[in-house]
Amino acid sequence: MDTQRVVEIIMEEARKVEARYPTYADDVCEVVAEIVNIERQHRFAARNVKQDIAAQISTLGADLAAKLAEQAQ
């Protein structure tokens, strides 16, 4: 299976996540795209991929927490 098809499958599945706020699926897809981009860049330059990916996931988590807090008010 080629890389493009793998990315397509991941994006399809990301769109199916439970909507925790109105743009949640879009935000998840954006993070997935950024992670794929980080991996592609890693192929060409020495980078700390784990740290970059962890930062993306952390940002999404913080956004989720903030938006859920807003909804609870």
Contacts in CASP RR format, 6 or more apart in sequence:
PFRMAT RR
TARGET T0000
AUTHOR 0000-0000-0000
METHOD contacts of the structure
MODEL  1
MDTQRVVEIIMEEARKVEARYPTYADDVCEVVAEIVNIERQHRFAARNVK
QDIAAQISTLGADLAAKLAEQAQ
7 32 0 8 1.000
7 36 0 8 1.000
10 32 0 8 1.000
10 36 0 8 1.000
11 29 0 8 1.000
11 32 0 8 1.000
11 33 0 8 1.000
14 25 0 8 1.000
14 28 0 8 1.000
14 29 0 8 1.000
14 32 0 8 1.000
15 25 0 8 1.000
15 29 0 8 1.000
16 25 0 8 1.000
17 24 0 8 1.000
17 25 0 8 1.000
17 28 0 8 1.000
18 24 0 8 1.000
19 25 0 8 1.000
20 64 0 8 1.000
20 67 0 8 1.000
20 68 0 8 1.000
21 64 0 8 1.000
21 67 0 8 1.000
21 68 0 8 1.000
21 71 0 8 1.000
24 64 0 8 1.000
24 67 0 8 1.000
27 60 0 8 1.000
27 63 0 8 1.000
27 64 0 8 1.000
28 60 0 8 1.000
31 56 0 8 1.000
31 57 0 8 1.000
31 59 0 8 1.000
31 60 0 8 1.000
34 56 0 8 1.000
35 53 0 8 1.000
35 56 0 8 1.000
38 47 0 8 1.000
38 49 0 8 1.000
38 52 0 8 1.000
38 53 0 8 1.000
38 56 0 8 1.000
39 49 0 8 1.000
41 47 0 8 1.000
42 49 0 8 1.000
END
